[in-house]
Amino acid sequence: MRLLVIILCGLEVVSCASVPAETPYNLGVAAFNEENYSVAAAQWTKAVARGSTDAMNDLGYLLYNGYGVGRDTHRAVDLWRVAADAGDSAAQWHLGSAYETGIGVERSLSEAYAWYQCAIETASNNSIAVGKDQDAEAAVLKAAKRSLYKMKGGLSASDLDMGRALAAEYIARYGKPSP
């Protein structure tokens, strides 16, 4: 869990540089960095209403962990799913983590495997896309690979087969660079 916080903070600090200072998303990042999670949640809620997948991922993180808001793992997973479907690698990784632990969704190691693989592919694609934050994508890539490696030994043969099939489907649909 601590690794999640460190990576999320690192992603947000790095992504601030490319976002105008007064956007709700960036104001949320600033509040998060000051550990003012309720203000971060309020700002990211505004950014979510404007369609920001970064805000969906980050608000999902706050909701999943109950930082500054009431804990709502189901809403967090819903936000991550929308952002993951839009090609947000961090949301794909978080969705994989949710499936691995079974918090907010029914536990499914094959789904976790598929979303981790999709996050790896998306982060790889995003890292070479123009206008993407290469450091943030590298952090997601590293975290998703680590998560997949740790989980892989506990997969049954059928979970692995199903995970590979789902991963191919998810990568084809969602593994492209996000806008």
N, C-alpha and C positions, 0 to 999 in steps of 0.2 A: 504494500500500500504506500509506503514512504517513497518508493521508487516512482510510483504513479504521480505523486505530488511534485517530486523533483523534476520529472520530465515535463509535466504540464506547466510548471512555472517556467522552465527553460524555454518551452515552445512559445509561451505567451510573451516573455521578455523579448525574445528574438523577433516575434512577429509585430511587435509595436512599431518597429522602425519603419515599416512600410505602410502603416495605416495613419491617416490624418488624426491629429491629437484630439479633436472634439467629437469623434464618432462615439455612439453608445458602446460599440465593441471595445474601442480603445480605452474609454473611460472605465469600462468593466475590467480590463486588463490592469489598469493603474490601481483600481480598488483592490483587485485580487492580490497584486504585489504588495499592497499595504495591509493584507490580511483583513480587509473590510469586505467580507464575503456577501453580506446582505446587499451592499451597494453594487458589488460586482454582479450579483444575481439580477438586480433590478435593471442594470444597464444591459446585461446580456439578454434579458427578456425583451427589451426594446429592439436589440439587434436581431434577435430571432424573428420578431414580427416583420423585420425588413428582409428576411431570408438568409441571414448570415449562417453558413454552415459551421464556421469557426465558433460562433456564439452558441450554436446548438450543441456542439461538442463540449464546450466549456461549461455551459449552464447544466448540461447533463451530468458533468463531473460533480458540480456543487450539489445537485439534487441527489445523486447516487450516494454521496457521502454525508449529506445533511449539513453542509457548510453554509451558514448564513441563511438557510431556508429549511423548511421541514423536509426530512428525508422522504423522497419519492422515487424509489428505484424503477418503478414501472414507467413513469414519465421520463426519467433519464434515458432508459432504454429506447423509448419511443423517439426521443430527440436524436439519439445516436443513430437509430435506424434511418431516419430521414437524411441526416448528414452523411452516413455511410453510403446510402443509395446515391447520393450526389457526388461521391468520389472523395470524401474527406478521410484521409488515411488514419488520422488520430481517432476519429469516431469508429472506424472499422476495427481498430485495435481495441478500443474500449468495449465494443460490442462483443468481440471475441472473449475478452476478460469476463464479461457478464455471463456469457454462455459457459465458460469454464467453471465459474463459481456457482452458477445457478441462482444468483441474486438478481431479482428483477425479471427473470425469465426462467423457463424450465431448463435445468442443466442439460447440456448436450455437448459432449466433447467433439463430435463431428462438426457441429456448427462453430464451435470455438476454433477448431482447426481451420475451417474454411475461411472464417473472418480474419484470422491471423495471416493466412496466406494471401488473402485479398489485400490486407493492409500492407504487407510486404511488397506486393506488386504495385499497388497504388503509390506508395511512398517512393519506390524506385522510379516509377513514371513521373511523379511530381518533381523529383529531385533534378530531372533534366528539362522540365518544362520552363519556359520563359516566364519570369515573374513570380516563380514559386520560391519560398523561403527554403533554401537548400539545407540549412542547419536544422530547421524544424523537421523537415522530411527525413533527414539522416537520423534524428533522434527517434522518430516513430519507427523507422526501419530497424534500428538496433533493438528497440523495445519489443517490437512484434516478433523479431527473430528469437530473442531471448525467451519470450513467453511461449512461442511454439516449441522451442527446444526443451524447455522445462516440462511441458505438457505431453510431448510426443511419446515418451516412454510409458505413460499410463493409458495410451489408446489401445483398445482391442483392434483386432484385424478388421472387424466389420465397421468400427468407428472410423478407422483410417481410410478404408475404401469409400465410405459414405462422405467423409470429410474431403477427400480428393475430388469426388464428383461434384460436391457443392462448391468447392474452391474454384474449379474450372468454370462453373456457372457464374459465380459471383465475380470472378476476375473478368469474365467476358462482359458482364453487365456494368460493374462498378469500379473496375480497376484502372479506369482512364483518369488522366489528370483532372482534378476538380477546377471549376472556373475561378 
